[in-house]
Amino acid sequence: MRNLGIRVSAYNTLLTETQKMEVLHNLVRKDCIMQFLITSPEALLTSDKLSEKLEEVNIRNLIVDEAHLIDHWGHDFRPNYSQLGKLKDKFKCQVVALTATATESTIRKMITSLHMQNAVIEKLSCIRTNIKMTLYQTHLKQVEILKSVAEFISNQHSSEVGIFYFNTTKECEDAVDYFAIHHPEISCIFYHGGLSNPEKKGRM
C-alpha cells in the first residue's frame, strides 16, 4: 500500500512493544497523516491500549477482510470476527466487508453480524486468467506424491516460485526435509501456525 502512496501503519503481534507504542502515539497526534491502520479482530477487541487510542480519533471506515470468517470456521479459531459488529456501533462508522468465498447464506450472516443497514452488495467475477488449476486423483503415498511434485517443478517450473498447501504442519515439515535430502536443487521453507512470531517474520 505504501508503494501506492497510501499512508498506512500496522499494529500486530510481529511488532515489539516499543514499535506498538510508536504506532499508537502517531495515531493520536494532531498532525497525524495516517490513512489506514491495519490490525486484527483480536487486537481490536482485546487490546486495551489500542482501544483507548482509537476512542481519541475519528474512525470513518471499518474494513473487514476475509469477512466470511464471521460465518465459516470463525467460531472455531477466529471467534473475534463475530464480535466486530460491536465496533461498528461503538465508532458509528461505515463498514466494508470483503470476501471471495461467501455463499448467499454467509452474506446474510455477515450483514447481520456487522450490523450493516441498507447494505450495498458488489459482486465481481472470480475468474483469474493468470491462475491455472489442475486436479489429480491419486492413491500414492506421501513420499511418492512428493517425488511427483519434485518432477513437476523440475520439468515445468524450475525458474518460478510457487506455494504448496498441506493438511498438517507435520506434512509441511516432512516435505521440506524430503526436498532438502532428495532434491536440494529445489529451495523451500515451511510456514505454519506453529512458528513463533519472529520465525514467521523472518520467513516472510
Secondary structure, DSSP 4 states (H G I P E B T S, - for coil): -GGGT--EEE-STTS-HHHHHHHHHHHT-TT----EEE--HHHHHH-HHHHHHHTTS---EEEETTGGGGTSSHHHH-GGGGGTHHHHHHHT-EEEE--SS--HHHHHHHHHHTT-SSPPP-------TT-----------HHHHHHHHHHHHHHH-TTS------SSHHHHHHHHHHHHHH-TTS------TTS-HHHHHHH-
